[in-house]
Amino acid sequence: TALFNFTSLLLVILLLICTCAYVHQLFPAILDRNKTGITGIFWKCARIGERLSPYMSLCCGVMAVSERSPS
């Protein structure tokens, strides 16, 4: 159902990027083995999360405020 709601889709993508960056920080060998193919998406998400961490934290803050605000 997250595919039909744009806010939910953004939240899923943001959580995927943050989770992959966290897992790559703890266990780098897991994601470094799979840089190509369908599992390479997780490695790419980890790279995005590592390189854009100030922007990712800003996005997390904005998403938290938008989810808490009544609509």
Contact map, one row per residue, 1 for C-alpha under 8 A:
11111000000000000000000000000000000000000000000000000000000000000000000
11111101100100000000000000000000000000000000000000000000000000000000000
11111101100000000000000000000000000000000000000000000000000000000000000
11111100100000000000000000000000000000000000000000000000000000000000000
11111111100000000000000000000000000000000000000000000000000000000000000
01111111110000000000000000000000000000000000000000000000000000000000000
00001111111000000000000000000000000000000000000000000000000000000000000
01101111111100000000000000000000000000000000000000000000000000000000000
01111111111110000000000000000000000000000000000000000000000000000000000
00000111111111000000000000000000000000000000000000000000000000000000000
00000011111111100000000000000000000000000000000000000000000000100000000
01000001111111110000000000000000000000000000000000000000000000000000000
00000000111111111000000000000000000000000000000000000000000000000000000
00000000011111111100000000000000000000000000000000000001001100000000000
00000000001111111110000000000000000000000000000000000000000000000000000
00000000000111111111000000000000000000000000100000000000000000000000000
00000000000011111111100000000000000000000100110110000000000000000000000
00000000000001111111110000000000000000000000110010000001000000000000000
00000000000000111111111000000000000000000000010000000000000000000000000
00000000000000011111111100000000000000000110110010000000000000000000000
00000000000000001111111110000000000000000000111111000000000000000000000
00000000000000000111111111000000000000000000010000000000000000000000000
00000000000000000011111111110000000000000000000000000000000000000000000
00000000000000000001111111111110000000000010010000000000000000000000000
00000000000000000000111111110000000000000000000000000000000000000000000
00000000000000000000011111110000000000000000000000000000000000000000000
00000000000000000000001111111110000000000000000000000000000000000000000
00000000000000000000001111111111000000000000000000000000000000000000000
00000000000000000000000100111111100000000000000000000000000000000000000
00000000000000000000000100111111110000000000000000000000000000000000000
00000000000000000000000100111111111000010110000000000000000000000000000
00000000000000000000000000011111111000000010000000000000000000000000000
00000000000000000000000000001111111000000000000000000000000000000000000
00000000000000000000000000000111111110110010000000000000000000000000000
00000000000000000000000000000011111110111011000000000000000000000000000
00000000000000000000000000000000011111111000000000000000000000000000000
00000000000000000000000000000000011111111000000000000000000000000000000
00000000000000000000000000000000000111111000000000000000000000000000000
00000000000000000000000000000000011111111110000000000000000000000000000
00000000000000000000000000000010011111111111000000000000000000000000000
00000000000000000000000000000000001111111111100000000000000000000000000
00000000000000001001000000000010000000111111110000000000000000000000000
00000000000000000001000100000011011000111111111000000000000000000000000
00000000000000000000000000000000001000011111111100000000000000000000000
00000000000000011101100000000000000000001111111110000000000000000000000
00000000000000001111110100000000000000000111111111000000000000000000000
00000000000000000000100000000000000000000011111111100000000000000000000
00000000000000001000100000000000000000000001111111111000000000000000000
00000000000000001101100000000000000000000000111111111001000000000000000
00000000000000000000100000000000000000000000011111111000000000000000000
00000000000000000000000000000000000000000000001111111000000000000000000
00000000000000000000000000000000000000000000000111111111000000000000000
00000000000000000000000000000000000000000000000111111111100000000000000
00000000000000000000000000000000000000000000000000011111110000000000000
00000000000000000000000000000000000000000000000000011111111000000000000
00000000000001000100000000000000000000000000000010011111111100000000000
00000000000000000000000000000000000000000000000000001111111110000000000
00000000000000000000000000000000000000000000000000000111111111000000000
00000000000001000000000000000000000000000000000000000011111111100000000
00000000000001000000000000000000000000000000000000000001111111110000000
00000000000000000000000000000000000000000000000000000000111111111000000
00000000000000000000000000000000000000000000000000000000011111111100000
00000000001000000000000000000000000000000000000000000000001111111110000
00000000000000000000000000000000000000000000000000000000000111111111000
00000000000000000000000000000000000000000000000000000000000011111111100
00000000000000000000000000000000000000000000000000000000000001111111100
00000000000000000000000000000000000000000000000000000000000000111111110
00000000000000000000000000000000000000000000000000000000000000011111110
00000000000000000000000000000000000000000000000000000000000000001111111
00000000000000000000000000000000000000000000000000000000000000000011111
00000000000000000000000000000000000000000000000000000000000000000000111
